[in-house]
Structures are given as structure tokens and as C-alpha cells.
């Protein structure tokens, strides 16, 4: 598994949109994104921690290689 970079929440949302995810709703600083049955919650923080990013990619059924290719 390649090493995930430190990104902002807005950058994570941008990459997930390129992967076909749509923004379903936002409440405060958290955005719910969905693609078919898979979905995830992205915190819109200045920096999303690497462990949090790995967890939301797991939740969204997106591999780290697929995510990094769209980055």
C-alpha cells in the first residue's frame, strides 16, 4: 500500500468527485459523499490526518492506488 499524502478536506472531496462520488449533504464541517451504495464522510479540515484518510477510503471502497492515481 503506497503512503498516503496529507491533504486538506477540500482536496479529498475534489479527488472523490473525480472518482464519481457526489456530495449528498453537508452538516457543519463534514461532507457526506456517495457513489452507488458506497459512501463516506469527509471532514473539511485544513489537514486530514493520514489515518482518517485511510479510514474514509476503506469506508468508500476505494483503494489507495486508485485514490493516488486521481490525485
C-alpha positions in Angstrom: 0.0 0.0 0.0 1.5 3.3 -1.0 1.9 6.1 1.5 -1.0 8.5 1.6 -0.2 12.2 1.5 -1.5 14.9 3.9 -4.4 16.7 2.1 -7.0 19.2 3.1 -10.6 18.2 3.3 -11.4 20.2 0.1 -8.7 18.3 -1.8 -10.1 15.0 -0.7 -13.6 16.0 -1.8 -12.1 17.1 -5.2 -10.4 13.7 -5.8 -13.5 11.8 -4.7 -15.6 13.8 -7.2 -13.2 12.7 -9.9 -13.8 9.1 -8.9 -17.5 9.5 -9.4 -18.7 10.4 -5.9 -21.4 13.0 -5.4 -21.9 15.3 -2.4 -25.1 14.2 -0.7 -25.2 16.7 2.2 -23.1 18.8 4.5 -23.5 19.5 8.1 -21.0 21.8 9.7 -17.5 20.8 8.7 -18.4 17.3 7.4 -19.5 16.3 3.9 -21.2 13.1 3.1 -20.2 11.7 -0.3 -21.8 8.7 -2.1 -21.2 6.6 -5.1 -23.9 3.9 -5.5 -24.1 2.0 -2.3 -20.6 3.1 -1.1 -20.3 6.3 0.9 -18.0 8.2 3.3 -17.9 11.2 5.5 -15.1 13.7 4.7 -14.1 16.3 7.4 -13.5 19.7 5.8 -10.4 20.4 7.9 -7.3 22.2 6.9 -5.4 18.9 7.1 -7.0 15.4 7.1 -4.8 13.0 9.1 -3.4 10.1 7.2 -5.3 7.5 9.4 -8.6 9.4 8.9 -8.0 9.4 5.1 -7.2 5.7 5.1 -10.4 5.0 7.1 -12.6 7.0 4.8 -11.1 5.4 1.7 -11.9 2.0 3.3 -15.4 3.1 4.1 -15.8 4.3 0.4 -14.4 1.0 -1.0 -11.6 3.0 -2.8 -8.1 1.6 -2.9 -5.2 3.9 -2.1 -3.7 3.3 -5.5 -6.9 4.4 -7.2 -7.1 7.5 -5.0 -3.5 8.5 -5.7 -3.9 7.9 -9.4 -6.7 10.6 -9.4 -4.7 12.9 -7.2 
